[in-house]
Amino acid sequence: MKVLSPVLAFLALAAVASHAALTPEQYWNNKLPDTPMPKVVQEILHPGEKSTSVNVGGGGVNVNTGKGKPGGTAVNVGKGGVHVNTGKGKPGGGGSHVSVGGKGGGVSVNTGHKGKPPVNVHVSPFIYNYAATETQIHDDPNVALFFLEKDMHPGATMTLHFNQNTQKSTFLPYQISQTIPFSSDKLPEIFTKFSVKSGSEEAETMKNTIKECEKPSILGEEKYCATSLESMIDFTTSKLGKIGQAVSTEVEKQTPKQKFKISAGVERIAGDKAVVCHKQNYAYAVFYCHKSETTRAYTVPLNGADGTKAKAVAVCHTDTSAWNPKHLAFQVLKVEPGTVPICHFLPQDHIVWVPK
């Protein structure tokens, strides 16, 4: 077994200590003092009335984030199991519930309302080396988010549905995220830790997220799956240097699928270099982040047919030659890989990071 040199070991311990000494908000302010925190990150850290708690037992950690509670985020060390609850606190309510450990040592995962049809486990359309299935082409609401760059101009209309991820999940503290396995060869251990039955919908969702994270990068892409806010910050700053902006799509209110018209004021926020982080379905907040040198990012003002206003983030890929020829975008837009720039709007819980 390879052993770290005393110097490297010291640096590794120092890095862990620096993360552990700060809350996620403090870490953000320390590393990104001039970068406003986007709304989506604030909501994941502080879900408002959707109370969020994480308890890690066996000398573990309790994290509680809730609206109006003194001190914002509390971290306590103590005995007991692990509990993650990110819903509205009502039995059978929406969102996601995960509990780990505790009496009986198990974990339960529940997504969505009881009695509703199960959510299909689709491959994320923002991972470009996968082919889309027929089911995904017809059922995945993200289909409507793809368009050609030439069609992004004031007056253009698109039928869109900006729906938030139904599986709410919170960031784990960095030091806790580093103690939980996140790899395909540890799936039995992960399922046991979270008391998830192999072959169940919850197991397949978690398995699929890990599989997507472990797939090799396509040509010209650098990828990383962040299991904490701190690790996402570390990855983006290592690839971009000083961060100028971190932006996400913002919509006035949740609306049904409808026509949106692009207003004047489309603004380019990144040249050919950006890191885009896509939130994944998992027991806690995991972001699939990738950097490409052939990416342009824009903010696009939209007006819905019912009057709803949105400021959407659009990412355009100028070189798609390395994408899977059967990727969702090609099948929806009827174009070939590497021929024209392909764009997509980002859902509200995804983030674009751009350098200064």
N, C-alpha and C positions, 0 to 999 in steps of 0.2 A: 504494500500500500504506500502510495506517495505521501510523504510527510512535508508539511509546509516548513519553510525556513523560519527561524525565530523572528526575523523582521516581518515576513509576510504574515505570519500568525498574529503578530502584534497589530499590524495594520488591519487585518480582518476583524480582530476583536474590537479595535478602535472604531471601525465602520459600524459594527453592530451597536456599540455603545452610543455612538452619535445618533443613530436612528432611535434607540430606546429612550434617550434622554428628552426627546421632543415629541409633542403631539403632532399628528399629521398637519394641522393648520400651522403650527410653529415651524415644522420642517419646510412647508411651502413658503412661508414668509422669509425663512432663512436662505433658502436656495433661489427663490424667485421673488425678491423684494419689490420689483417693479412690474410684476405681472398679476393683474387682477384674476382672482379665482373664478372660473366660470360657474354659472348657476348649477349645472349638472353635478359638479364636484361638491358644492355646498349641500345639495340635496342628498347626495349619497352619504356625506358625513353627518348631516343633521336632517333626517327625513321629516321633521315637523311633527304633526300629530301621529304619523306612522312610527310608533315607538320602535327603537332598535336596541337590541341587547345581545351581547356576546359574552358567554361565560366559559372559560376553559378550566377544566377541573384537574385534580391531582396536583395541586400547587400551581394552578393555572391563572387565568386572567378573566376578569369581568369587565366588559365595556358597555356602557349604557349611554346612548345618545337620544335625547328627547327634547321636545320643544318646551321652553320655559323652565327647564331644570337648572338649578345653580351650577355654574362652572362649565356648562356645555357638555363636554365629553369627560366621563369619569372612567378611570382605569383602576381596578382593585385586584389585588392578588389574594387568592384564597382557595379553600377546598370546594369540591363540588364538580358537577359535570360541565359540559359545554352546551350552551344554548344560544341559538341565533334566531331571533324573531324579527321579521321585517314585514309586518302587515299593519292593519289598523287596530289590532288588539281584539278583534271580535272573532269568536269561534266560527270557523267556516268562511271567514272573510276572504277578500282577494289578497293578492301578493303571494309571498312565499314564507313558509315556516320551516325552520331547520333546528333540530335540537340534538346535541351530542352529549353522550355521557349521562351523568345524573344517575338516579336510581334505575338500575337495570342496565346502565352503561350504553344505551343505544341512542340513535338519532333518527328522527322522522323528517321527511321532506314532503311538503305538500304544496303544489303549485295550482293556483286558480281556485275557483269556487267548486265546492263539492257537487258532483252530478253533471258538470259540464263536460263536453267531449274533450279527450286528452289533446294537449298541444303537440302538434307534429314536431319531431326533432329534425329540423332542417339544418343543412350545412350553411354557415353564414355566407351570404352573397358577397361579402366584402373580403373574402379569402379567395384568391384568384386562380388557384390551381385545382379547383374542384369543378366537376361537371354538374349542372343542375338536373334534378329529376323532373319528370313530368308533373308530379304532384306539386313540387316547389314552384314550377312555372305558373301553375294555375291557382295555387293557394297562398303563396307567400306574399304578404302585403308589401314587402320590400321591392317587389318587381317594379312597382310604379316609380320608385326613386331613381331609376336609371334613365339617362337621356343623353343626347349628343351635344357637345359643347356649342355647336353652331345654333342650337335652338335656345340658348340661354341669352335672351335679350328682352328688354322692356316690351310689354304687350303680349308676350308668349303665354299661352295657358297650358297647364298640366293638371291632370287628375291625380291627386295625392291624398295619402292618409298618414298624417304624422301621429302615430300611436306610440305611447310610451311602453317600454318593456314591462310585461305583466309580472315578471319575476323581480321583485325588489330585493336588493341585497346591499349590504354595507361593506365598507373597507375594513379589513382586519388590520390591527396594528402591525407594523413591519416585523417586530420581533416575534409575534405569534404566527404570522404567515410563513416565516422561515422554518417553523417546527412542524408544519402540516405537509405531508407528501402531496406532490402534484405531478405524477408521471404515470404512464400506462402500465409500467411494471409494478406499480404499487396499488393498482386498482382494488384488489381484494382487501388490502389494508384500509384504503380510503372508504370503500363501501362498509367495511366493518366499523370504522370510526364513526361514520355518519349513519350507521344502521340502515343502509339502503340495500334493498334486495336486488341482486344481480339480475339483469334482464328487465327490470321495471323501467317505466318511463323516466323516473328520476335518475336511475343508473345510466340509462342510455344518453341522457342529456349531459351528465357530468363526463361520461366517457367520451362523448363527441367533442366536448370543449377541450379536453386534454389532448385528444387526437389532433384537432386543428392546430393546437399550440405546438405540437411536436412535428408536424409536417415540415419538410425542408422549404426554405424560401425559394421563390421564383427568381429568375435572373434579374439583377438590379434591385432586389429588395433585401432589407435587413429587418428581421422581425424579433419580437420578444413578447411573452405573455407576462403582464404585471399582476402580481397577486396582492399588491398593496399600493397606496397612493405614493408612498416614498419610492418604491422601486420604479413606478411609472415616471416620476420626476427624474430619477437617476438615469433611466434609459434615454429619455428625450434630451436631457442636457448633454449626455455623452455623444449623441448623434448630431445635435444642432448647435451646441455651444450655448450662448446666452439666448433665453427664450424671449421673444417679443410679445407674443400673444398665445393664449390657450382659449379657443372658442368652441361653442357648440350651438346647435340649432335651438332656437327659442320660439315657442308658439304661445299665443295669448291664452288659449284654452283648448281642451281636448275636443276634437270635432270629428264628425263622420267623414268618410271618403268624399271628396268634393273637388271641384275645379278651383285652382289657384292661378292668379295672374301675376306675372313678374312685373314689379313696379320699377320706376327709375331709381337708380342708386346701387346697381350691382357693383360691388367693390372687390378687387383682387387683393387678397391678404397674404399671399405667398407666391414666391417665384417658382422655381423648379424643385425646391427642397422643403419637405415638411414631414412631420410624423403624425400619423392618424391612428387613434386608439379607439377600438370598437368594443363596447361592453358585451360580455358573453353571459350565457345562462349558466350559473353555477351557484353553489351554496353560499358563497360570499362574493364580493366584487372582484372580478377578474377582467382585465382589459387586454385584448389582442392588439398590440401596437406594431406598426411597420413604417419604415422610412423608405421613401423612393426618391430618386433624383429626377423623375419624370412626372412630377405632380404639380398641378396648379390648384390653389384653393381660393374660393370666393365666398363672400356673404351676399345673399340674394334676398331682397325684400319681396314678400308675397302677400297678396290679398285674396282671401277665400271668398267663395260665392256667398257665404252667409255673413261676410264682414270680418271674419277672423283674420288678424294680421300675424304674420310670421316673419322671422329673420332667420332664414335657413342657411346652413353652411353647405356649400357644394364643393366636391373634390373632383377634379378632372385629371384623367390619366392620359398622357400624350403618347405613351408607348405601351401597347397591350399585346405585343407580339409573343410574350412569354406566358400569357394567360392560357388556361385550358380552352381549347376551341369550342367546347360545349358549355362554357360558363354562362350563367344566367343572362348577363348583359348582351352577349352575342345573339342568344336565342330570342330575346325580347326585342332588341333593336334591329335585328336582321343585318348585321355587319360582320365582317371577318376580322380576326385578330390582327392588330398592327396597322389597320387602315385609316382609322379616324380617331380623334380624341373621344374618350367615353367618360361621362360624368355621372355622378350620383349625389343626391342629397343625403345628408347624414341624419339618422334618427336622433332624437333629443338627448339620448344618453351616450353619445359618442363625442370624441374630442379631437380637434385639429390643433397641433402645436406648430408654431412657425418661429423661425429665428429672428433676431433683431437685424 
